Every structure is written in structure tokens, then in C-alpha cells.
């Protein structure tokens, strides 16, 4: 069992920056692929970024170049640095962890993640 706790959300003006953190507890963090999704009311969860256990990363096209995902296995932490934030980035951001064998081809799908945090609100005003 893995427990994920996010922090770092808040309210910023467009062009501002925030850094989200996800701290894991439980089993060996280094074995897990990690990801960040976001969700707004009435919409499905949207893939934002992922980092494999190997360290490989990928991003939603609209955040590429503005967001950076990283992981620190010793601290059992995944971090999402967000710069040049836009109003359309407003959402609840959720951290997720996966050991699913399907992950490499399906990392953008919420159903390959068995563990989720409670989410942290990010609000960007224009």
C-alpha cells in the first residue's frame, strides 16, 4: 500500500510559478512510476506529466517547456515545478503512482495508476 500526500498548491497571477510536491509512504518508492494529473469540475482527469522509475519523463503538450517533473527516491518525493502559469492551468492537481506493467504504453491513462493523493488546488488568475 502506498499513501500519497500533495502540497504546494495555491493562488497566483498569470505568469507566476508554483511548485507541487508529492510525498509517498509505504513500499519502495523507487519502483513506482509517478505522474501528475489535473481535474476541473465536470471534466475527466487530464494527464499533465509523468516520470518513470528510470527517470524518463513526458508532458502534456500544453505544459511542455513550462512544467518540470522530477523525483527524489531517497526522499520518496515527486515534484512538479510550474512556471509561466496560465488561467487554463487552474485545476485540482493530483499525484499518482503505478507499478502497472501496462504503464510504459499507457502512462497518460488514469486507470493504470493504483494510488492517488487527495489533490491540491491551483488557481491562476488573469
Order of alpha helices (4+ residues) and beta strands (2+ residues): beta-beta-beta-beta-beta-beta-beta-beta-beta-alpha-beta-beta
